[in-house]
Amino acid sequence: MSVGAALAEARQRAELTVGQLSSRTFIRETIIEGIERDDFSACGGDFYTRGHIRAIASTLGLDPDALVREYEQEHGGSRPNIRASTLFKVDNLLHQRSHRMPNWTMLAAVAVALIVVVVLVRLLSGSGEKAGQTAVELPVVHPNAGAHHARAQEPAAARVPNGTVVLKVYARKPSWITVKDAKGHAMFQGTLPEGAASTWTGKDKLKVVIGDAGAVRLEVNGKDLGTPGKDGQTVRRTFAAGGPGPR
């Protein structure tokens, strides 16, 4: 009995249709039908033919090694040139595997999309701010810098020591801001959110860069200076101890 006839007979004994056998082995029905007729031209060569015979024989409870040896004795030299991509039911295989394990590619894509959304929200959170400026979002605070949130009920001017400058910034909408001491050390660098109020205390003077001047209101040494510029305007100010006026 030939290889194809043996496989066909075993399939019939197992009461399986060609379609059912195809679903179990992930081999196309046309290839199974050809193998059962001892027509191996659609298999794509000896390498694939051996694999198909083994898969079908194992599924049907036959000895795959014995059938492969029989095939090699009769058809070992035949190597039709057919692309391997046409041989397997890849769509069924992928569908089955998708129920067994998570789609890591999809999960990675979702994670990247979430990161992109967060970055875009941060970039657009400040009116008129530059993209390069938003790269630094966390405040840089040096020891003894004295940066803290201001409380509206504090009386301002009476508590400012000599040689000290106290800067309060009230953000009516998000604005990028940098605050440096007299030696150029960064006390804060980042975006003040809408409604925030922060205070910085320095010796001799404080240097400030505001990304959206119209978005904030300044108070220096207890004196309200109002808004330092127009909406979207970037301004630089230096405030010295002993007086609120910028220099």
C-alpha positions as CSV (number, residue, x, y, z in Angstrom):
1,M,0.0,0.0,0.0
2,S,1.4,3.4,-1.0
3,V,1.9,6.3,1.5
4,G,-1.1,8.2,0.2
5,A,-3.4,5.2,0.3
6,A,-2.3,4.4,3.9
7,L,-3.0,7.9,5.0
8,A,-6.4,8.0,3.3
9,E,-7.4,4.7,4.8
10,A,-6.4,5.8,8.3
11,R,-8.4,9.0,7.9
12,Q,-11.5,7.1,6.9
13,R,-11.1,4.7,9.8
14,A,-10.9,7.7,12.1
15,E,-14.1,9.0,10.5
16,L,-12.5,12.4,9.7
17,T,-13.2,14.5,6.7
18,V,-10.4,16.2,4.8
19,G,-11.5,19.5,6.2
20,Q,-11.4,18.2,9.8
21,L,-7.9,16.7,9.3
22,S,-6.8,20.1,7.8
23,S,-8.0,21.9,10.9
24,R,-6.0,19.6,13.1
25,T,-2.8,19.6,11.2
26,F,-2.9,23.1,9.7
27,I,-2.2,21.7,6.3
28,R,-4.4,22.9,3.3
29,E,-7.1,20.5,2.2
30,T,-5.8,20.5,-1.4
31,I,-2.4,19.3,-0.2
32,I,-4.0,16.5,1.9
33,E,-6.1,15.4,-1.0
34,G,-3.0,15.4,-3.3
35,I,-1.0,13.3,-0.7
36,E,-3.8,10.8,-0.5
37,R,-3.6,10.4,-4.3
38,D,0.3,10.1,-4.0
39,D,0.5,13.4,-5.8
40,F,3.1,15.4,-3.9
41,S,3.6,18.1,-6.4
42,A,1.8,20.8,-4.3
43,C,3.9,20.1,-1.2
44,G,6.9,22.3,-2.2
45,G,9.6,19.7,-2.2
46,D,10.8,16.8,-0.1
47,F,11.5,18.8,3.1
48,Y,7.8,20.0,3.3
49,T,6.4,16.7,2.1
50,R,8.2,14.8,4.9
51,G,6.8,17.3,7.4
52,H,3.2,16.9,6.0
53,I,3.4,13.1,6.1
54,R,4.7,13.2,9.7
55,A,2.0,15.6,10.8
56,I,-0.8,13.6,9.2
57,A,0.5,10.2,10.3
58,S,0.9,11.4,13.9
59,T,-2.7,12.8,13.9
60,L,-4.1,9.6,12.6
61,G,-2.1,7.3,14.9
62,L,0.3,5.9,12.3
63,D,4.1,5.5,12.5
64,P,5.4,8.7,10.9
65,D,9.0,7.4,10.5
66,A,7.9,4.3,8.6
67,L,5.7,6.3,6.2
68,V,8.5,8.9,5.7
69,R,11.0,6.1,4.8
70,E,8.5,4.6,2.4
71,Y,8.1,8.0,0.8
72,E,11.8,8.5,0.5
73,Q,12.2,5.1,-1.2
74,E,9.6,6.0,-3.8
75,H,9.8,9.8,-4.2
76,G,13.0,11.0,-2.5
77,G,14.4,12.7,-5.6
78,S,11.3,14.8,-6.4
79,R,11.6,18.5,-5.6
80,P,8.9,20.7,-7.2
81,N,9.6,24.4,-6.8
82,I,6.6,25.9,-5.1
83,R,6.7,28.7,-2.6
84,A,6.4,27.6,1.0
85,S,4.0,30.5,1.9
86,T,1.2,28.7,0.0
87,L,1.4,25.5,1.9
88,F,0.2,26.2,5.4
89,K,-3.1,27.6,6.8
90,V,-1.3,30.4,8.5
91,D,-4.6,32.3,9.2
92,N,-6.0,29.3,11.2
93,L,-2.8,28.9,13.1
94,L,-2.6,32.5,14.1
95,H,-6.2,32.5,15.1
96,Q,-5.7,29.6,17.4
97,R,-2.6,31.0,19.0
98,S,-4.3,34.3,19.6
99,H,-6.5,32.6,22.1
100,R,-3.6,31.0,23.9
101,M,-1.3,34.0,24.6
102,P,-1.6,37.8,24.7
103,N,-0.8,39.8,21.6
104,W,2.4,41.5,22.9
105,T,2.8,43.5,19.8
106,M,-0.6,45.1,20.3
107,L,0.1,45.7,24.0
108,A,3.4,47.4,23.1
109,A,1.6,49.6,20.5
110,V,-1.0,50.7,23.1
111,A,1.7,51.5,25.6
112,V,3.6,53.6,23.1
113,A,0.4,55.4,22.1
114,L,-0.3,56.3,25.8
115,I,3.2,57.7,26.2
116,V,2.8,59.8,23.1
117,V,-0.6,61.2,24.4
118,V,1.0,62.1,27.8
119,V,3.9,63.9,26.0
120,L,1.6,65.8,23.7
121,V,-0.5,67.0,26.7
122,R,2.6,68.2,28.5
123,L,3.8,70.0,25.3
124,L,0.5,71.8,24.8
125,S,-0.2,72.5,28.5
126,G,1.5,75.9,28.5
127,S,0.2,78.8,26.2
128,G,2.9,80.0,23.9
129,E,5.7,78.0,25.5
130,K,8.5,76.5,23.4
131,A,8.9,72.8,22.9
132,G,12.5,72.9,24.2
133,Q,11.5,74.6,27.3
134,T,9.0,71.9,28.3
135,A,11.7,69.2,28.3
136,V,12.4,70.0,32.0
137,E,9.2,69.5,34.0
138,L,10.5,68.7,37.4
139,P,11.6,71.6,39.6
140,V,15.3,71.9,40.4
141,V,15.6,73.0,44.0
142,H,18.9,73.6,45.8
143,P,19.2,73.3,49.6
144,N,18.3,76.5,51.5
145,A,16.7,77.9,48.3
146,G,13.5,78.6,50.3
147,A,11.1,77.8,47.5
148,H,7.6,77.0,48.9
149,H,3.9,77.4,48.1
150,A,2.7,80.9,49.1
151,R,-0.3,81.3,51.4
152,A,-2.6,84.2,50.6
153,Q,-3.2,85.2,54.2
154,E,0.5,85.9,55.0
155,P,1.4,89.6,55.3
156,A,4.2,90.0,52.8
157,A,6.4,93.0,53.1
158,A,6.9,93.0,56.9
159,R,8.7,89.7,56.8
160,V,11.4,90.4,54.2
161,P,14.9,90.5,55.8
162,N,17.5,93.0,54.7
163,G,19.5,91.8,51.6
164,T,16.8,89.4,50.7
165,V,14.4,89.3,47.8
166,V,11.1,87.4,47.9
167,L,9.3,86.6,44.6
168,K,5.8,85.3,44.5
169,V,4.3,84.0,41.2
170,Y,0.5,83.4,40.8
171,A,-0.4,81.4,37.7
172,R,-3.8,82.2,36.2
173,K,-3.1,79.6,33.5
174,P,-0.2,77.2,32.8
175,S,3.2,78.9,32.1
176,W,6.7,77.7,31.9
177,I,9.1,79.5,34.3
178,T,12.8,79.5,35.4
179,V,14.0,81.0,38.6
180,K,17.7,81.4,39.4
181,D,19.6,82.9,42.3
182,A,22.3,85.6,42.1
183,K,24.9,83.1,41.2
184,G,22.9,81.6,38.4
185,H,21.9,78.4,40.2
186,A,18.5,77.1,39.2
187,M,16.0,77.2,42.0
188,F,13.0,76.1,39.8
189,Q,12.6,75.1,36.2
190,G,9.3,73.8,34.9
191,T,5.6,74.6,34.2
192,L,3.4,76.2,36.8
193,P,-0.1,74.7,36.5
194,E,-3.2,76.9,36.4
195,G,-4.1,78.3,39.8
196,A,-0.7,77.6,41.4
197,A,1.0,80.1,43.6
198,S,4.7,79.7,44.5
199,T,7.3,81.7,46.4
200,W,11.1,81.9,46.1
201,T,13.5,83.6,48.4
202,G,17.0,84.6,47.4
203,K,20.0,86.6,48.6
204,D,20.7,89.9,46.8
205,K,18.6,89.1,43.7
206,L,16.6,86.7,41.7
207,K,16.6,86.2,37.9
208,V,13.4,85.0,36.3
209,V,12.4,83.8,32.8
210,I,8.7,83.5,32.1
211,G,7.4,81.7,29.0
212,D,4.0,83.3,29.0
213,A,4.1,86.6,30.7
214,G,0.4,87.2,30.4
215,A,-0.4,84.0,32.3
216,V,1.1,85.1,35.6
217,R,1.0,87.8,38.2
218,L,4.1,88.8,40.2
219,E,4.7,90.0,43.7
220,V,8.1,91.1,44.8
221,N,9.0,92.0,48.4
222,G,5.3,92.3,49.2
223,K,4.5,94.7,46.3
224,D,2.1,93.5,43.6
225,L,3.7,94.1,40.2
226,G,0.8,92.7,38.2
227,T,1.3,90.9,34.9
228,P,4.8,91.3,33.5
229,G,3.8,91.1,29.8
230,K,1.4,90.1,27.2
231,D,-0.1,86.6,26.5
232,G,2.4,84.4,24.8
233,Q,5.3,86.8,25.4
234,T,8.6,85.5,26.9
235,V,10.1,87.9,29.4
236,R,13.3,88.0,31.5
237,R,13.3,89.9,34.8
238,T,15.9,90.5,37.6
239,F,14.6,91.5,41.0
240,A,17.0,92.9,43.6
241,A,16.7,93.0,47.4
242,G,15.4,96.2,48.9
243,G,12.9,97.1,46.2
244,P,10.3,95.5,43.9
245,G,11.3,97.2,40.7
246,P,12.9,94.9,38.1
247,R,16.4,95.7,36.7
